[in-house]
Amino acid sequence: MLEVLMSAEDRKIRDEVIDFVKSVPPGLLRAMDNNEVEYPFEYVREAGRRGLLGLRFPERYGGRGLPWTAEAAAIEEVAVLGGSLGCLYCLPSIVGEGICYFGTEKQKEKYLKPTLAGEMVCAEALTEPRGGSDFFGATTFARKDGGRYILNGQKRFIVGAKGADYFLVYARTRENAPGHESLSLFIVERDYGVKVDTVYGLMGTRGGGTGRITFRDVEVPAGNLVGPENGGGLIFNRMMVPERLTSAAGALGGARAALHVAMKYSDMRKAFGEKIRRFQGVSFKVAESITLLDAARAMVYAAARAVDAGVDARRIVSEAKKFATESSWTIVNHSMQIMGGIGYTNVYPVEKALRDARLTMIWTGTNEIMNLLIQHEYYKEILRKNPEPRDVEMDAVNAGMEDEKVYE
């Protein structure tokens, strides 16, 4: 099914990424999961050297000018390496969205080009201790002072924080105004005085440099403002597309990898004199998993094509993120159940896949937030213009009994 969804261009980049993924040593993944690696610099550099970062961006900045479908294909393959390496691979695409489409030419040359080349490491600073899903309730503040901004506040759960050369930071720049009218976006270099701490013991997605960052009177040049002052809300809405679409595409790779481990095991493991794949308890879980994987992949590619077409894709992207991550969770759980007790050990990577998969339903907007957005957008579509070509309400036998249609 995957081949049907992909163009020749998509397949070509997928094969390049497969070659890159094969080059990543298993020892790196083991060391990361054992918390022996703070940040995998060489992995990011190699992806940059191969021209595999930020595939959607123009060639003049180091991208390849490819569509979202190609990037989705690439991310699925990278994600078989697990949550941490998959997420770090996507960060140049996410951070790059803000710089490429809202930044100045100077910002693109100074930050985007070296990031796509793997020569600079980026991170995105969204979540705050009192924020969570309430993004527009951010309290980090940037006060204008001549040709600079003075930044104070804190962000946490920042993937890549330990390795980042710079952060894309949302901060409030107006007092006593709603969040969507008072947030601005800044490029903040680590060397400006950003304090980075490792404070979390993570269940999964380890070794990706997740940390807390603190700004105490950090001076940021006014030239590092991305887009207009107080225009961060508009940028945020745009950046949620790569945030969520990369999460959805990555969920495919993680689920597929776990399922393939379990399927291979089920074809070798015997019980009661039969390979366990012959038992319905196993084969039906495989069938359900394959169905979920194919359905999730189809939704991811539909969302990617919608974004490529330039339409308002917020609903379908949110659906893809929700469905792909929840499907991944189910598939990885099925994979562990197929393998039984040995799947719960670290002899196989399924237990790690389970730990990684759990986070995907929380980050880049929880799936509960996805539900809110999905229904809100669909209500707007339904109430603005009835999508049905006929008024099916009138097909009921007693449709004409208007006295019985009471709404208040």
Residue, then its C-alpha position, 0 to 999 in steps of 0.5 A: m500500500l505504501e508504494v501506491l501512496m508515494s511518487a517516484e520522487d518520494r520513493k527515491i528520498r525514502d531509499e536514501v533515508i533507508d541507507f542513512v538509517k542502516s548506517v546508524p550503529p545499534g550501539l548508539l541507540r543502546a547508549m542513549d536508552n541507558n542515558e549514556v549519551e547527552y546528545p547524539f551530535e554525530y547523528v545530526r551532522e551525518a544527516g546534514r552531510r547527506g542533505l537529509l534535513g529540512l527536505r521541504f525547504p528551498e535548495r538555496y538554504g540547503g533543503r531539496g524543495l520536496p513536498w510534504t509527502a517526501e518528508a513523511a516518507a523520510i520521517e517514517e523510515v528514520a522513526v524506526l530508530g526510535g522516538s529520540l532520533g526520530c524527533l531530533y531528525c524532525l527538529p530542523s523541519i519544525v524550527g525551520e518552518g518559522i525561520c524559512y517562512f517568517g524570518t529575514e534573509k539574514q536569519k535564514e543565512k545565519y541559522l537555517k542554512p547551517t542547521l540544514a547542513g547539520e552544522m548547527v543544532c536547534a531546539e524549539a522552546l514552547t512548554e512552560p511549567r504552568g503552561g502545558s497545553d495552554f500555550f497562549g498562557a505563556t509567562t516568559f516575557a521579553r521587554k524591549d530595551g533599545g536595540r535589544y530585548i531582555l528575556n526572562g522566564q523558563k521553558r521545560f520538556i525541551v527536546g534537544a536542549k542539551g545540544a542546541d546552539y540556539f532556541l526558537v523561543y515564544a515570549r510575551t511582549r505585551e502586558n495585559a493582552p490576550g496571549h494570541e495578541s501578545l506573543s512574539l518569536f525569537i531566535v535565542e542563542r545558547d551563548y546569550g546566557v541561556k541556562v540549560d539543565t537536565v532535570y528529568g528521568l524520562m520513561g522513553t525517548r532518552g538520549g535526545g538532550t531533553g531539558r529545562i531552559t531558563f532565561r534570566d535577563v538574557e539579552v537578545p538582539a532586536g534583529n533576532l525577532v522572527g516575524p512581527e512583534n506580537g505576531g507569534g500567534l500566527i507563526f505558532n498556528r503555522m508551525m503546528v502543521p510540521e509539529r503534528l505531521t512529523s509526529a504522525a509520520g514518526a508514529l508509523g515508523g515506530a509502530r512498523a518496527a515493533l510489529h515486524v519484530a513481533m511478526k518475525y518472532s511469531d514465525m519462529r516461536k512454537a507452542f503446542g507443536e505449532k508456530i504461534r502465528r498459526f493461532q488466532g490469538v496471534s494472527f488476529k492481532v497481526a491483522e488488526s495491527i496491519t489494518l491500523l498501520d495502513a489506515a494511519r499511513a493513508m491519513v498521514y499522506a492525505a494530510a501531507r497532500a492537503v498541506d502541499a495543496g495549500v488548503d487549510a489542513r488544520r483538521i486533517v493534520s490533527e486527525a492524522k496526529k491523533f489517529a497515527t499516534e493512537s494506532s501506534w500505541t495499539i500496534v506496539n501493545h499488540s506486538m508485546q502481547i504477541m511476544g509474551g514475557i520476552g517482549y517485556t524484557n530488553v532482550y528485544p526492542v519492543e519494550k523500548a518502542l512501547r515507552d517511546a510510543r506513549l509520549t507521542m500522544i502527549w507531545t506537540g499538543t495532546n490528543e485531547i487538544m486534537n479532539l477539540l480542534i477536530q470537532h471545532e473545525y468540522y462544526k465550522e465546516i458543517l454550519r458554514k456550508n452543509p456538506e451534504p448534497r441533499d437535505v437528508e433530514m427530510d427523508a424521515v417518515n414524519a419529517g414534516m411534523e415541525d411541532e415535534k422539532v423542539y430545540e429550546 
